[in-house]
Every structure is written in structure tokens, then in C-alpha cells.
């Protein structure tokens, strides 16, 4: 897949998990061409992965080259003149629109092209409507017609969709910044607080629906109530945490990317202590602390303890921005007491009465409600099942950082972060009997990780996969074995330069295909690939014929992708690994299609 829009996450391999969120959005996108998609808002705090999801969605749609043209615009948190903003917005849309039409990569910085380049590209494809639209917009800019420029820019995606019988997905990242950083005058003196309201009618478009995001959930919700009344945007929460399995995958991927040696026990402990938060995982593994150590659980605890207390570090910096900005709004000891109380009780909802009693009734109902509203607006607490109940953010790292900042001031007791981290690991050992037990449980649910790590280890050593041929299930029909013998021999002797897990393969005019594990290799004269489909089910739920057929279809997509390398294909070796085996008829069919099979017992023979 071509990553035409440079993703902020960096190398695409660092995009981990988010299967549920991506599946939801891709299914939603499929409703756009039939004009059934309702505009959405992705809500989640900073560093929760919203931008990564939107940018990956852009790249998937661009590669599909289908009926939906993606447009991604990121709002910046600095002051701008409305005319300058309209110019950047319009050129960004036109750059991405022409990139899609011309199949041309965008600038590495994601910066929009200048008008001269846009005109040149429109001329190359002979599209007079684009040229006319650009010239008309330029006239608005030259005459400094602010309102018309803004309307022309905002309307552009919908106008092009309607005039060309296509669909456009309008993605605006961090839309809430429109309320604080866009000014009507060039000197940036007169703030336009309700600019998102300009999308009031556009958000209901069925040919150019919107997908917007916001990092300050309370701020976003209030803005949407005021400027997108009537439920025009459907809320979609983006949790900051991955599933435990996805989190462990992230630990291993990031550790490999940063070239760190990490033990399995340390990986599980890190995943547990960070609650499978990919931002925390990445921040910790790229710690600049000179004594950082991930070779043992003890080293991990010392490193995490340092990063929680390090005021120049990423963990502290992210949460302190939320904490300081919100505390500044209320600016008194009661807000800190409320936060500390709810943080300690973050796994349950507390009533306003309970909070008031904790404060010994020193605030009136009105004063308490106002402070709770401000803290919720700043994303430091959440509202419960009713307006009478509140709870702290269920985030252990936030709790530690906040108590490191304020517990001594409020309760005259300094928290012992190191001891608390040790206690958490001890509790994990007691619950699972050992970190190894926890690891085995997670690995049992993530066979892709076992296969990926082993092939990747062989890649780093510059060796073929150990004992490859003997780790497959036998073929009962001699003719199938004979037809696959050359591929078996070649694959067992070949090295692979790149290995991916959960690889998204996208070809023009096709849906995205996900491969559980893909390994590729090449030399000056040819290229080759090893592809795994992996199922981990009990004996009563073996792979079905439809699932087997889907995998065979995926192999054709891999063949098309390899053909783009403009080298002869030496071999494509497909392996279907079902942990508990196969029904005989399904396995026989796979062998007839040239697909090798394996189960957990055969594969683990080294």
C-alpha cells in the first residue's frame, strides 16, 4: 500500500490494533456511495490514536481508488486570519483531490501545493471545471472577500462531489481548535468563536459527509451541542487503550523498532502497567533516561518511575497540559481535592453528595456543580450514568502523575510511586501465578505474534525459517505434495527482508485485504513471499470453506502486489495455520489450491 499521506505515527508498521475502530469506519465508508452515511465525530483525549486512524483511513481510500475520495485537514492550535485559513483549507482539498485523480503522491510534509502547481496538474488532465474553480477562488483571495472565501473553501468538497457524481469524505482533525484560533481580522484581534457552525448544513451532506475529531472531549461535546444541534454528528468514542492482546503486540513492535532487547516477562509487565496504552508504551520505550533498562521487570519499574516524575518527559508533559490548564480555570484547593478523591476512586462512580461530604460541605451545591463541570470540560473527570454522578479517568498513569504533583500538598503525604509499581507487578504475579503464565495466556490468543516474531528473528539473523518443511501438516495426496515440492524447497531455503503482522493490502478498485503475517524477500532477479492465515479456535470451530476460499482470494491480491515490483515472482508460499487442525475435506481442498497447512503442535516443533 502506498502511504501517500505521511502518517504522523511514523513508519506504518507502528500502527497497532484498532481493528474494531477501523472495521466500524470502513463499514461506514461503504455506506457513503449509496448516500446512507451519517457524519461522525471521533472523541478521545490527546494521544489516543484519532489522527493515526484518520490518516490510515485516508491512505486506505486513496489506494482503493474507488468511489470515495478522501480529504484530510488538520486544524492547528495557533492563531490565524480567516482568509489565510480559507486559503490553506482550499489548497489542501484541491491538492488531495488532484492527488487522487492523478495518482500523484502528496508532499512528504503533507503541505498543500501552491496554486501554480494545482493549475499545472489540472491542466495536465484537461479538467476545465477545476481550473475555473481555482481562478474564482483566487479572485476572492485577491479582493480579500473573507466571507466568500470561507464559504467557497468549505463548500468545495460538496460542490465537486455533486458536480462530478462522486463522493468525498471530509475529515477534519481537532476541529475544536476552530473556536479558539481563527480571527476575522489580519491582526488577530477579533476571534470567531462559532466558526465550526459554518458546517451546520454541510455536516448533513450525504455526498460529502464529515468525520471530525476532538481531543478535549468535554470541550468537543459542548461545541457540538451549540453548533451542531439536533444530533447532526454521531459520537464515536476512541479509547486510548488497546485490548491486552493488541497492547502486547504494540510492546513487541515498538521494542523491535527502537532496537531494544526486552524479555517476555518485561513485555507483559509493561503492557499491564501501561494498561495497553500505545502512547505510554512508545513513550516509555523511547525514554532518554541514561539508566533505562527493559531487560528485567525491576529495570522496567525504575524506568517507569523515572518517567512519571520526569517533568520534561512525554508522559508527564501530556497529562500536565490537561491538569494545569484545567486547574488554572478553577484555581483553588477544592478542585485539587475533588480530583484527588475521584482519582483514588476512579473505578467507581461517586455521587455529588459523596463528593460534597468529602469536602466537608465547604462548597454550595452551585459551586460544586460548577467545579465539576469545569473538571469534566477539561477531561479530568467523566460524568456518570446521570448528572448527579462522576468518576475519575480510569487511567493509572494519570493517577500517579496527579498524585505526584498534588498529594503531598493536599494530604501532606508524598506518594511512593516505585513501591506502588512493585505492588502492581506483585499483584499480577499473584493473580496469574507468574508473568510467564500471563504471557502464555496472551500468546495463546495471538498466534500471529508467535509466527511474526519467529520469522522476524530469522530475518534479523539473515537465515531461513528453522525446519520449515517439517513444521507443516502432511499432505495425504501425493499429487498435491509433488505440485508443492518446489515451493516448499524454495521457501525453506529463502531469506526474507521484510515481515509484517496484520498487514493491510490495498489494490485499486478493491476492498482492503488484511494478511495475518506477510514476509517478503527479493534479489536482483526475482521476488518472493510467504503468507499466513491464522485461526485460533477450539476443536468445534475449525476453518470453514468460505474462510478457506477467502484466503485463496487473498493470495491473488499478494500476487498482484508482487507484480508491481517489476521482477519475476520466484514463489508465493501460502500457509493456513489452524491451532487445532482442520476438517479433512477443508484441508484437502486447501491442498488442492496449493495452500500448505499447519497447526500449533506441528509448528512448535523446532
C-alpha positions in Angstrom: 0.0 0.0 0.0 1.3 3.5 -0.9 1.2 5.8 2.1 0.5 8.9 0.0 -0.4 10.9 3.1 2.6 10.9 5.5 1.2 9.4 8.8 2.3 11.1 12.0 2.8 7.7 13.6 5.9 7.4 11.5 6.7 4.0 9.9 3.3 2.4 9.0 4.4 -0.8 10.9 3.9 1.0 14.2 0.1 1.2 13.6 -1.1 -1.4 16.1 -4.5 -2.8 16.9 -7.6 -0.6 16.3 -9.3 -3.5 14.4 -12.7 -2.7 15.9 -12.5 1.0 15.2 -11.1 0.5 11.6 -13.8 -2.1 10.8 -16.5 0.3 12.0 -15.2 3.2 9.9 -14.6 1.1 6.8 -18.2 -0.3 7.0 -19.4 3.3 7.5 -17.4 4.5 4.4 -19.1 1.7 2.4 -22.4 3.5 3.0 -21.2 6.8 1.6 -21.6 5.9 -2.2 -25.3 5.0 -1.5 -25.8 8.2 0.5 -26.6 6.4 3.7 -23.7 7.6 5.9 -24.3 10.0 8.8 -21.5 12.3 9.7 -19.4 11.3 12.7 -17.2 12.7 15.4 -14.3 10.8 16.9 -13.9 11.7 20.5 -10.9 10.8 22.6 -8.2 12.5 24.6 -4.9 13.5 23.1 -2.6 10.7 22.0 -5.5 8.2 21.9 -4.9 7.5 18.2 -7.5 9.5 16.4 -5.1 11.1 14.0 -3.5 7.8 13.2 -6.9 6.3 12.5 -8.0 9.1 10.2 -4.7 9.2 8.3 -4.7 5.5 7.8 -8.3 5.7 6.6 -7.2 8.4 4.1 -4.4 6.1 2.8 -6.7 3.1 2.5 -9.3 5.1 0.5 -6.6 6.6 -1.7 -5.2 3.2 -2.5 -8.6 1.7 -3.2 -9.1 4.4 -5.9 -12.8 3.8 -5.6 -15.9 5.9 -5.4 -15.0 7.8 -2.2 -12.3 10.5 -2.4 -10.7 11.2 1.0 -9.9 14.7 2.2 -8.0 15.2 5.4 -7.3 18.5 7.1 -5.7 19.0 10.4 -6.5 22.1 12.5 -3.5 23.8 14.1 -3.6 25.3 17.6 -2.1 28.7 16.6 -3.8 32.0 15.7 -4.7 32.6 12.1 -6.5 35.1 9.9 -9.7 33.6 8.4 -8.6 34.4 4.9 -5.2 32.6 5.4 -7.1 29.7 6.9 -9.5 29.5 4.0 -6.6 29.6 1.5 -4.9 26.7 3.3 -8.1 24.7 3.6 -9.0 25.1 -0.1 -5.5 24.3 -1.4 -5.3 21.3 0.9 -8.6 19.9 -0.5 -7.5 20.7 -4.1 -4.1 19.1 -3.6 -5.6 15.9 -2.2 -8.4 15.9 -4.9 -5.8 16.2 -7.7 -3.5 13.7 -6.0 -6.4 11.2 -6.1 -7.3 12.0 -9.7 -3.7 12.0 -11.0 -2.4 9.2 -8.7 0.3 11.5 -7.5 2.0 11.4 -4.1 1.5 14.3 -1.8 4.3 16.4 -0.3 6.2 14.5 2.4 5.3 17.2 4.9 1.6 17.0 3.9 1.7 20.6 2.9 -0.7 21.8 0.2 0.6 22.6 -3.2 0.8 26.1 -4.4 -1.7 27.5 -6.9 0.8 27.3 -9.8 1.2 23.5 -9.3 -2.5 23.0 -8.8 -3.2 24.8 -12.1 -0.5 22.8 -13.9 -1.9 19.4 -12.6 -5.5 20.4 -13.6 -4.2 21.4 -17.0 -2.5 18.0 -17.5 -5.8 16.1 -17.0 -7.7 18.7 -19.0 -10.2 19.4 -16.3 -11.7 22.9 -17.0 -14.0 22.8 -14.0 -11.1 22.6 -11.6 -9.3 25.4 -13.4 -12.4 27.6 -13.3 -12.9 26.9 -9.6 -9.3 27.7 -8.8 -9.4 31.0 -10.7 -12.7 32.0 -9.0 -11.3 31.3 -5.5 -8.2 33.2 -6.3 -10.3 36.3 -7.1 -11.9 36.0 -3.6 -8.4 36.0 -2.1 -7.1 38.9 -4.1 -10.1 41.1 -3.2 -9.9 39.8 0.4 -13.6 38.9 0.4 -13.4 37.0 3.6 -16.9 35.6 3.9 -17.0 34.4 0.3 -13.5 32.9 0.5 -14.5 30.9 3.6 -17.8 29.7 2.0 -16.0 28.8 -1.3 -13.4 26.8 0.6 -15.8 25.0 2.9 -18.3 24.2 0.1 -15.6 22.9 -2.3 -15.7 19.2 -1.3 -19.5 19.0 -1.6 -19.6 21.1 -4.8 -17.1 18.8 -6.5 -18.9 15.7 -5.3 -22.2 17.0 -6.6 -20.9 18.2 -9.9 -18.9 15.1 -10.7 -21.3 12.4 -9.4 -18.8 11.2 -6.8 -18.4 11.1 -3.0 -16.0 12.9 -0.8 -15.2 12.1 2.8 -14.3 15.3 4.6 -12.1 14.6 7.6 -11.2 17.5 10.0 -8.8 16.6 12.8 -9.0 18.6 16.0 -11.9 20.7 14.8 -12.4 22.3 18.3 -9.4 24.5 17.6 -11.5 26.4 15.2 -13.3 28.0 18.2 -10.1 29.5 19.7 -7.6 30.2 16.9 -9.4 31.7 13.8 -9.8 35.5 13.7 -11.8 37.8 11.4 -9.0 40.4 11.1 -5.4 40.2 9.9 -4.1 41.4 13.2 -5.9 38.5 15.0 -7.8 40.7 17.4 -11.4 39.6 16.8 -11.9 35.9 17.4 -14.6 33.9 15.6 -15.8 31.6 18.3 -18.5 29.9 16.3 -16.6 29.1 13.1 -17.5 25.4 13.2 -21.1 26.5 12.9 -20.3 27.2 9.3 -20.5 23.4 8.8 -24.0 23.4 10.3 -25.7 22.4 7.0 -22.6 20.8 5.3 -22.5 18.2 8.1 -25.8 16.8 6.8 -24.4 16.2 3.3 -24.8 12.6 2.1 -22.4 13.0 -0.8 -19.7 14.7 1.3 -20.2 13.6 4.9 -17.8 14.6 7.6 -15.6 12.8 10.0 -14.3 15.2 12.6 -12.2 14.6 15.7 -11.5 16.4 19.0 -9.0 15.7 21.8 -10.8 17.5 24.6 -14.0 15.5 24.9 -15.8 17.9 27.2 -14.9 20.8 25.0 -16.0 18.9 21.9 -19.3 17.8 23.3 -20.2 21.3 24.4 -19.2 22.7 21.0 -21.2 20.1 19.2 -24.3 20.8 21.3 -24.0 24.5 20.5 -23.0 24.4 16.8 -24.2 21.0 15.5 -27.6 20.9 17.2 -30.1 18.2 16.6 -27.6 15.3 16.7 -26.1 16.1 13.4 -22.9 14.3 14.3 -22.9 10.8 15.6 -20.4 10.3 18.5 -17.8 7.6 18.2 -15.5 7.2 21.2 -11.9 6.3 20.6 -10.5 4.7 23.7 -6.9 5.4 24.5 -6.3 1.8 25.4 -5.9 -1.2 23.1 -7.0 -4.7 24.0 -4.5 -6.6 26.1 -3.5 -8.7 23.1 -3.1 -5.6 20.9 -1.1 -3.9 23.7 1.3 -6.8 23.9 1.7 -6.7 20.1 2.5 -3.0 20.4 5.1 -3.6 23.0 7.0 -6.1 20.8 6.6 -3.9 17.7 7.9 -0.8 19.3 10.7 -2.6 21.1 11.8 -4.0 17.8 11.6 -0.6 16.1 13.7 1.0 18.8 16.1 -2.0 18.7 15.6 -2.8 22.4 16.2 -6.2 24.0 13.1 -6.9 26.0 12.2 -10.1 27.9 8.8 -11.7 27.6 8.2 -11.1 31.3 9.1 -7.4 31.0 6.8 -7.1 27.9 3.8 -8.4 29.8 4.6 -6.3 32.8 5.0 -3.2 30.6 1.7 -3.9 28.9 0.0 -4.4 32.3 1.4 -1.2 33.9 0.5 1.0 30.9 -3.0 -0.6 30.6 -2.2 -1.4 26.9 -1.9 2.3 26.0 0.2 2.6 22.8 1.3 6.1 23.6 2.5 5.2 27.0 4.2 2.1 25.6 6.0 4.1 22.9 6.9 6.9 25.3 8.4 4.5 27.8 10.4 2.5 25.3 11.9 5.7 23.8 12.9 7.1 27.2 16.0 9.2 27.1 16.9 8.2 30.7 20.6 7.1 30.7 19.7 4.2 33.1 16.7 2.9 31.2 16.5 -0.9 31.3 14.0 -3.3 29.9 16.0 -6.5 30.4 14.2 -7.1 33.6 10.9 -6.2 35.4 12.9 -4.4 38.0 14.6 -2.2 35.3 11.2 -1.5 33.8 9.8 -0.3 37.1 12.7 2.0 37.7 12.4 3.4 34.2 8.6 4.0 34.5 9.1 5.5 38.0 11.6 8.0 36.5 9.4 8.9 33.5 6.3 9.6 35.7 8.4 12.0 37.7 10.3 13.5 34.8 8.7 16.9 34.2 10.5 17.1 30.8 9.2 13.7 29.6 6.4 12.7 27.4 4.2 11.0 30.0 4.3 14.0 32.4 4.0 16.5 29.6 0.9 15.1 28.0 -1.2 14.9 31.2 0.3 18.1 32.8 -1.2 20.0 29.8 -4.6 18.8 30.8 -4.1 19.2 34.5 -2.5 22.7 34.5 -4.9 24.2 32.0 -8.0 22.9 33.9 -6.7 23.7 37.4 -5.9 27.2 36.2 -9.6 27.6 35.3 -10.8 26.9 38.8 -7.6 27.8 40.6 -8.4 26.7 44.1 -7.7 23.8 46.6 -11.2 22.3 46.3 -10.7 21.4 42.6 -7.5 19.6 43.5 -9.2 17.8 46.4 -12.0 16.7 44.1 -9.5 15.4 41.5 -7.5 13.5 44.1 -10.7 12.0 45.6 -12.1 10.9 42.2 -8.7 9.7 41.0 -8.4 7.4 44.0 -12.0 6.2 43.4 -11.6 6.1 39.6 -13.1 2.6 39.2 -16.5 3.6 40.6 -19.0 6.4 40.2 -19.4 8.9 43.1 -22.5 11.0 43.7 -22.3 14.7 44.2 -23.3 14.1 47.8 -20.3 11.8 48.4 -18.0 14.4 46.9 -19.6 17.2 49.0 -19.2 15.1 52.1 -15.5 14.5 51.3 -15.1 18.3 51.1 -16.9 18.6 54.5 -19.7 20.6 52.9 -17.5 23.6 52.3 -19.0 24.3 48.8 -22.6 25.1 48.0 -24.4 22.8 45.5 -24.0 25.5 42.8 -20.3 26.0 43.5 -19.6 22.3 43.5 -21.6 21.7 40.3 -19.7 24.5 38.5 -16.3 23.0 39.5 -17.4 19.5 38.5 -18.5 20.9 35.1 -15.1 22.6 34.6 -13.2 19.5 35.5 -15.3 17.4 33.1 -14.9 20.1 30.4 -11.1 19.7 30.9 -11.3 15.9 30.5 -10.0 15.2 34.0 -13.2 13.6 35.2 -16.2 12.0 33.5 -19.9 12.2 34.1 -21.6 9.0 35.2 -25.0 7.5 34.3 -26.6 10.7 35.5 -25.7 14.3 36.0 -25.5 13.5 39.7 -22.7 11.0 39.4 -19.0 11.5 38.4 -15.9 9.3 38.2 -12.2 9.8 37.7 -10.4 8.9 34.5 -9.7 5.2 34.7 -6.0 5.7 33.9 -3.3 4.5 36.3 -0.6 6.7 34.8 -2.7 9.9 35.2 -3.4 8.9 38.8 0.3 8.5 39.6 1.2 11.8 37.8 -1.5 13.8 39.5 -0.7 12.4 43.0 3.0 13.0 42.4 2.0 16.7 41.7 -0.6 17.4 44.4 -1.0 14.6 47.0 1.7 16.0 49.4 0.2 19.5 49.1 -3.4 18.2 49.9 -2.8 15.4 52.3 0.8 16.1 53.5 1.7 12.6 52.3 4.2 12.0 49.4 3.3 9.0 47.3 5.8 6.2 46.9 5.5 5.6 43.1 8.2 2.9 43.0 6.5 0.9 45.7 3.1 1.2 44.1 4.5 -0.1 40.8 6.2 -3.0 42.6 2.9 -3.8 44.3 1.1 -3.8 40.9 3.5 -6.3 39.5 3.3 -8.4 42.6 -0.5 -8.5 42.3 -0.1 -9.6 38.7 2.2 -12.4 39.7 -0.3 -13.5 42.4 -3.3 -13.3 40.0 -1.6 -15.2 37.2 0.8 -17.2 39.4 3.6 -15.7 37.3 4.3 -13.3 34.5 5.0 -16.3 32.3 1.5 -17.5 32.8 0.1 -14.2 31.8 2.3 -14.2 28.7 1.2 -17.7 27.7 -2.4 -16.7 28.0 -1.9 -13.7 25.8 0.2 -15.6 23.3 -2.5 -18.3 23.1 -4.8 -15.6 21.8 -2.3 -14.1 19.5 -0.8 -16.8 17.3 0.1 -14.1 14.8 2.7 -12.8 17.3 4.4 -16.2 17.6 4.7 -16.6 13.9 5.7 -13.0 13.3 8.4 -12.9 16.0 9.9 -16.2 14.8 10.1 -15.2 11.1 11.4 -11.7 12.1 14.1 -13.3 14.3 15.2 -15.3 11.3 15.2 -12.1 9.2 17.5 -10.3 11.7 19.8 -13.3 11.7 19.9 -13.5 7.9 18.7 -17.1 8.0 15.8 -19.1 6.5 13.0 -20.2 8.8 14.2 -23.1 11.0 13.0 -26.5 9.9 10.2 -25.0 7.8 9.1 -28.1 5.8 8.8 -30.4 8.9 6.5 -27.9 10.7 3.6 -28.4 8.3 0.9 -30.9 8.3 1.3 -33.8 5.9 -0.4 -33.9 2.5 -2.4 -37.1 2.1 -2.4 -37.0 -1.7 0.9 -37.5 -3.4 0.0 -35.3 -6.4 -0.6 -32.3 -4.1 2.8 -32.8 -2.5 4.5 -33.1 -5.8 2.9 -29.9 -7.1 4.1 -28.0 -4.0 7.5 -29.6 -3.6 9.4 -26.8 -5.5 7.8 -24.1 -3.4 8.4 -26.0 -0.2 12.1 -26.4 -1.0 12.5 -22.7 -2.1 10.7 -21.3 0.9 12.6 -23.5 3.3 15.9 -22.1 1.9 14.9 -18.5 1.4 15.5 -15.4 3.5 13.0 -12.6 3.9 14.0 -8.9 4.1 10.6 -7.6 5.5 8.0 -9.1 7.8 4.6 -7.6 8.7 1.8 -8.7 11.1 -1.8 -7.7 10.4 -0.7 -6.2 7.0 -3.3 -4.2 5.1 -3.0 -4.8 1.4 -5.0 -2.4 -0.8 -5.2 -2.5 -4.6 -7.0 -0.1 -6.9 -10.8 -0.8 -7.2 -10.7 -3.4 -4.4 -11.5 -3.6 -0.8 -8.7 -3.7 1.8 -7.3 -7.2 2.4 -5.7 -8.0 5.7 -3.0 -10.6 5.9 -2.2 -12.1 9.3 1.5 -12.4 8.6 3.3 -11.5 5.4 7.0 -11.9 4.7 8.7 -10.8 1.5 12.1 -11.2 0.0 13.9 -10.3 -3.2 17.2 -10.2 -5.0 18.4 -8.7 -8.2 16.5 -11.2 -10.4 13.3 -12.1 -8.6 10.9 -11.6 -5.6 9.0 -14.0 -3.3 6.5 -14.1 -0.4 5.3 -16.2 2.5 1.7 -15.6 3.6 0.0 -16.9 6.7 -3.7 -17.1 7.6 -4.0 -17.9 11.3 -7.1 -19.1 13.2 -7.0 -19.9 16.9 -10.3 -21.7 17.8 -11.4 -24.8 19.6 -11.9 -28.2 18.0 -15.6 -27.5 17.3 -14.9 -24.4 15.2 -12.4 -25.3 12.5 -12.0 -23.0 9.5 -14.9 -23.1 7.1 -14.9 -23.5 3.3 -15.8 -19.8 2.9 -12.9 -18.8 5.1 -10.6 -21.1 3.1 -11.8 -19.6 -0.2 -11.3 -16.1 1.2 -7.6 -16.9 1.9 -7.1 -18.3 -1.6 -8.5 -15.0 -2.9 -6.0 -13.1 -0.7 -3.2 -14.9 -2.4 -4.3 -13.4 -5.7 -4.0 -10.0 -4.2 -0.5 -10.7 -3.0 0.4 -11.9 -6.5 -0.9 -8.6 -7.9 1.1 -6.6 -5.4 4.4 -8.5 -6.1 3.8 -7.9 -9.8 4.2 -4.2 -9.1 7.9 -4.8 -8.2 8.5 -5.5 -11.9 10.5 -8.6 -11.1 9.7 -12.3 -11.9 7.9 -13.9 -8.9 10.0 -16.8 -7.7 7.3 -18.2 -5.5 4.3 -17.3 -3.2 4.1 -19.8 -0.3 0.6 -19.7 1.4 0.2 -21.3 4.8 -3.1 -21.8 6.6 -2.4 -22.3 10.4 -5.3 -23.5 12.4 -4.4 -24.1 16.0 -6.5 -27.2 16.5 -6.4 -28.5 12.9 -8.9 -28.8 10.1 -11.9 -30.8 8.9 -10.4 -33.3 6.4 -12.5 -32.0 3.4 -11.5 -28.4 4.0 -7.8 -29.3 4.4 -7.9 -31.4 1.3 -9.5 -28.5 -0.7 -6.7 -26.2 0.6 -4.0 -28.6 -0.5 -5.6 -28.8 -4.0 -5.4 -25.0 -4.2 -1.7 -25.1 -3.4 -2.1 -24.0 0.2 0.0 -25.6 2.9 -1.5 -26.3 6.3 -0.2 -26.3 9.9 -1.5 -26.5 13.5 0.0 -25.3 16.8 1.6 -28.7 17.5 3.3 -29.1 14.2 4.5 -25.5 14.1 6.1 -25.6 17.5 8.4 -28.4 16.6 11.8 -26.7 16.3 
